[in-house]
Amino acid sequence: MADCRISEFMEMQRAQAKAHGWDKNRIPSMGHRSLLWCVGEMGEMIDIIKKKGHEAIMDNENVRANFVEETADVFMYLFDVMEAFGITPEEFSDAYIAKFERNMKRTWEENKMKYENKPGGQL
């Protein structure tokens, strides 16, 4: 069972892009395209949940395999976005850890104030 590092995933994406001639598209002006494809893959994940239900993802081997594959597609496109904008694995890791630490200290009260105290109970 593999447990890859972000740098290993990004290297795999670079190799795939080079093998298929997509490496020339790994530039900031094209980064939005990978992000849009990523959102499309998220939609496929949502479709599985909608059509098969969360229980099937947990209990049906084939549904789960398809859901995990779509999840991998999402990450592949996110790594493509990182590549296009020159985000290094170290830069991402530092940002992730910093955000995690901020979130651990948050009370989330600002979210309650923002979303739960609207007139008429609207979001």
Disulfide bonds with the S-S distance in Angstrom:
none
